[in-house]
């Protein structure tokens, strides 16, 4: 006989899903910090660093989005948290893609739009990571 304490059991976040989800934060943060460094020094290499960080964030975000969609398709019960999580991941990826297009321009042409988009994408990445880990839970067995 098992004891049920009344809490709903949630599926745990797959470790690979957790890595790619959490990996978006340092990459988009690196992009934001590179943009801030570019605004204060005007060294073009900072704009290149931001582009590389954005590309890495898009790769990690794309894999996290793919894992979230696979979870949604395979889930027996579709909760509104899953749709909210996918919405935030998709918004992060789309705005990150536009940020990559902005950063593909000449370094002088990326400001201030690139910095503003980097701030928004960073906030969305933090929100989607928070929702993802809060929804799926972390840790071992209960």
N, C-alpha and C positions, 0 to 999 in steps of 0.2 A: 504494500500500500504506500502511495506517495502522498506527501503533504503539499497542498497548494496554498501558497500564501496570498493569493488573490492578485498578484502582479502579472501583467501581461508579459509574456516572453517575446523579446524582439530578436530577430536574426542579428548575429554579430557581423560587423563590417569585416569583409575579407581582408587579410593583411596587405595584399597587393593593392586593393582598392584604397585602403587607408594610406599607403605610401604615396600613391599618385595624387590622392586628394590633398594630403598634407604638403606634398611637394610643390603645389601651386603657390603657397604663401611665400616661401623664401624667394622663388623666382620672380613673382610679381612685385615683391618688396624690393628685390634687387633692381628691377626696372624703375621703380619709383625713386629709389635712392640715386640711381644713375642719372635720372632726369633732374633731380635736385642738384646733383653735383654739376651737371651741365649748365644749369641756370646760373650757378655761382662762378664757374670757371670758364665757360664757353670753349672747353676743349672738346673737339669733335669725337674723340674716342669714347667719351661718356655716352654719347648718343648711340654709338655702335654697341656698347655694353648693354644699354637698355633694349636694343633690338634683339640681342641674343637672349637676354633674360625673358623677354616677351615670347620669343619662339619656344623656349623651354617650358614656360608656363602654359602655352597653348598645347604643347604635346602632352604634358601631364594632365591638363584640364580635359583634353579630348579623351584620354584613357579613363579618367574619372567619370566623365559623362557617359562613355560607353558602358562602364561597369554599372552605373546607376540605371541606365535603360535596361540592361540585362536583368538587374534585380527587379525592376518594375514588371518586366514581362514574366519573370518566373515566380513572382510573389503570389501567394494564394489570396491575400487580402491587400488591396491597394489603399494605402492610407494617404491622407492629404499631405502628410509630411514628405512622402516620396515625390509627389508632384511639385511641392514647394522647393525641395532639394534640387530636382532636375531643372526647375525654372531658374534658380539662382546659378546653377552650373552653366546652363545654356546662356544666360545673360552675361556671365563672366567670360565665357568663350567668345561670344559674338563681339562684345566690346573690346576684348583683348585682341581679336582679329582686326578690328578697325584701328586699334592702337598700333598694331604691327604695320598696317598700311600707312598710318601717319608717320611712323618712325622710318619707313622706307624712303621718305622724301629726303631732301637735302637737310642737313643737321640744323641749319638756320630756320628752316620752315616747320620744324616739329614743335616749336614753342609758340604759344602756351598750350595748344591743343593736346600735345603729347603728354604734358605734365598733368593736365586735368583728367585726361583719360586714364593715366597711370594711377591717379588717386582713386578714381571711381572703380577701376578694375581691382585694385588692391582691397578696397572695402568689400566689393562683391565676393572676392576670393575668401576673405575672412568669414563673411556671412555664410557662404556655401559650405565651408569647412566646418564651421560651428554647427550648422544644421545637420550636416552629414554625420558628424560624430555624436551629436546629441540624439539623433534619431536611431542610429544603428547601435550605439553603445560601444564601449571599448573594454578591454580587459578579458579575463579568463572566465572560467566556469563560475556559476553562482552558487 
